[in-house]
């Protein structure tokens, strides 16, 4: 029995509709020509708080009963989930407590602060994050909202693919980047329900390839010392997301750092939109592994637009 059903995703869509943007699906003739495919980009870079994470955070925050909500919500996150949870909590009028690694991108720290959350900084390891978070939860009584390994969060993330497929029609392939796996899991559940014949692919940096190795070996491999510009894809798969990915995903592709940079530049230059490195990973996969995508209709979730403008990957190149 799946911990998240397509019905959960439909219900999440209804619950969060008043609070989110229904983001556009954009196409680009130049990128179609370069890749030899018809690409449909679900632009979560235009989502509130700048990323798809707002969908899952909203679904979790607005599902809480008042008795729990008034004590607040807490999480650990390198950025996008932190900002999303902080914003959702602000809209509901409840406190948010966020543990962030001390090397989190400044643009994402500023966003979390701007939404009024209380930040606790920690060393950039999963152990340090979890230890700091436990202390915060013990002190405040806040409800922990996991960045990805939470059924309500996964259901919320699945609404992006639900909208993408509803708008784009009969796609042959649906793709999403994979870090902790919340987006890819939700995307997979929506895709299997709406397009059972479509292929479902994940994409991941070569230098943070724990999901790829876990998927190929069918045994969980943790993320250890990842080193990639795609800072949204640094975390390990979760206890909920890994089985969902094994069950529903057809393949995971890895991409080089140079490929991520080039794909990000193409999106900026050709589509005239701002995306962060993690968003560019699926396009990088198509460019580096073109064969499966030729003459196919491909839906891609552009995961977010919270790029650090003072630290763009091509600066000084």
N, C-alpha and C positions, 0 to 999 in steps of 0.2 A: 504494500500500500504506500503510495507516494505521500510524503508529508505535505505536499502542496498540489492541489488539483487545478485544472483549468477553471473550474467554478470559483475557486478562491481568487484567481486572477481577475475573473469577470467582476466579482464582488469588490475587489480592491479598486478596480477601475471606477466603479460607481462611488465608492467611499471617498476617493481622492480627487474626483473630478472638479469639485469647487476650488481646490487649492493648487492645482498644477497647471502648467501650460500643456495644451495638446500641440506638441512640437511638429514642425513641418517635415515632410519627406521631400528631399531635394535630389535632383539628378544633375549630371554634368556631362555634356556631350564630349568634352575633351578627355575626361577620365574614362568614359566608355571606349573611346577610340584607343587610348593608351593600353587599356586592359583587355580589350576584345570581349568585354562583357557589358551587360546593361545593369548599372549600379543604382540602387535606391538607398539613399542615406537618411536614416531616422535621426534627426538633429537634436539630440539631447544636450548638446552644447548650448542650446537656447532654453533649456529647462530652468526653472527657478533654482537658485543656488548653483546654477551652472553645470549640473550633471544629472544623469539618470537616478543617482542616489536619492534624490528628493522624493521620488515615487515610493520607494520602499520605506524611507523614513516617515513620510506622511501616513502611509498605511498603518505602520506600527504605532505612531503617536496617536492617531485618531481612533485606533481600536482600543486604547486603554480605558478602563472604567475610571470615573472621576476620582475615586478613592486612591487609586494608584497614581493617576496622572498628577495630582496636586503635589506629590513628593518629587516629581521631576523624572527626567530620563538621563541615562548616562551611557557613554560608549568610549571605545578607543578607536582612533582613526588617524591615518596620515593626512587626511584632508577632506575629500569630497563628502564622505558620509558624515563627518563631523559638521561641516557646514550645512548639510541637508537636515540633519537632526536638530541642530541649533535653530534653524529657520522654522522648521515644523513646530518645535516646542514654543518658539516665540509667538507663532500664530495662535496656538492653543492657549497661550498665556501661562505656561508652566516652566519651571527651571530646567536648564540643560547643563550637564557636567561632562566635559570632554577631556579625555587623556590623549595627548598628541606627542609623538616622538620629537625630540629636541631639534631634529634636522628636517622637520616638515617644511614644505615650501612656504615662504613668507606670505605669498598671496592667499594661501589657504588658511593660515593662521589668522591673517587679518579679517578674512570673511567670517570665521567662527567668532572672533571677538566682536565683529560688527553686528552679528545676530544676537549678541548678549549672553553667550554661553560662558561658563566659568571653565578656564583651561588649566589642566595640570600637565606639565611637561615631564617626559621620562626619557630614559635611554632608548635608542632605536632598535629594541629587540622585542619579540612577542612576549617573552617572559616579563620584561619590565613593564610593558603595556598592561598585561593582565594583573600584575601585582598592584600597580598604581590604581587600576580600575577597581579592584576588589576593595581597596582602602576607601575610595570615593563612595562606593555603594554602601559599605558598612557605615560610613559617617552620615550619609544623606538619606538613605532609604530609597534612593532613586531606582527606577527600573532599568536594567541593562538592556539596551537595544543593540544586538550584535550587528556589525557592519554588513554581514552577508549570510551568516548561518542562523537564520531566523525565518520561520515559515511566512510571517507577515511581510518581512522585508523581501523575500524571494517573490512572493505573490505581487507585491508592488512593482518590483523590477520587471516582471513579466508583462506588465501593461504596455511597456514600450513596444515590444514585438507584436502584441495584440493590435495596437494602433497601426504599426508599420504594415502588417499583413492585410488588415482591413482596408487600408488605403492603396496598397500597391498591387494587390491581387495575387495571381498565381506565380509566386517566386519559386525558382528551382533550388536556391541555396539561401540560407539565413546565417549570418555571422555576427559574432560579438567578441570583444576582447575578454580574456579571463585572468582574474587575479584570485580573489577568494571564491569566485564562482557564482555569486548571487545573480548577477546579470545573465550569465550564460545559462544557469539553471532555469530561471524564469522565462528566458527567451526560448529555451528548449521545450518547456511545457506548452507555451502558447503555440509554437510552431508545430509540434506533434498533433495538437488538437485541431488546428486550422488548416495545416498543409502536411498531412501525414506522408506524402510522397517526397517532400523536400529533404535535401541534405542539410544538416545542422553542423556548423564548424565553429570552433573556438580559435583564437589567435593569441599568441603569447610571445614576449621577448625571449630570445635565445639565452640571455643573461639572467632570466628569472623564469626558468622553464620547468618548475616543479609540477604544474598541472599537466604539461606535456608528458613528463616522465611518469607521473602517477597514472595517467590515462593509458599510456602504452604498456606499462608494466602491470596494470590492474591492481596495484598496491599503492597506498598513500605514500607520497614522498613529500616531506616538508620543505618549505622555502628556507634556504640557508644562505645568508649573505648575497641576496640578489643585487645586481649592479646594473641598473637600467635607467634611462631617462624617463621611462614610462612609470612614474612614481605611484600611479594608481593601481599598479599590477604587482605589488611587492609581496602580498600576503599569500599564505597557504590556503589550499582548499579546506572546506569545513566538513564536519561529520554529516551534515545534510546535503551539502552541494556536491561532494565527491560522488556519492552513489547516484545522484540524479544525472550527473554528467556521464558517468559510466553507462547508465541506462539509455540515455536519449541522444547523446552527441555522437556524430559519425567520425569526426577526426579533429585534432588540434594541430595547428601549424605554428612553427616558431619563426621568428624574424630577427634580422640583425639590427643593431643600433643604427647603422647607416640607413637601413631600409626604413626604420621608423622615422628618422629625420627627413628622408626624401619624401615619404608619403605625407607627412605633416606639412611640408613645404608645398606639395602639390595641392593639398586641400586649401591651404591659405591662398595660394596664388590663383588657382583655377576656379575654386568655388567662392572665393572672397569671404570666407567665414573663419572664425578663430576656433581652433580645437587644441586640446592639450595632447602631449605625446601618446598617452594611452589610447585616445580615440583613433589615432592613425594606424594602430597595429593591425586591424583587419585589412585595410587597404594595402599596407606593406606586405601582408601575407599573399594577397592576390598578385601583387607585382613580383614577388619573389618565387611564388609557386603558381604560375599562370595556368597550367594545363587543366585543372579541374573546373576552371571558371569560364573557359572559352565558350562564347555564344550562349551563356546562361544569364538568367535574370536573378540578380544577387541583392538581397536585402542586408544592409549593414547598420548596426546600431553605433552611431558616433556617440561615445559614452559621455564626453564632457568638454567644456571649453575653458576650464580654469588654468590657462597657461600662465606661467610666470614670465611676464614680459621683460623682466630684467635678466632672465636666464634662458633665453631661447636657444635651442640646440644648434642653430646655424650661426649664432653670434660669434664673430671672430673667425669663421670658417673661411 
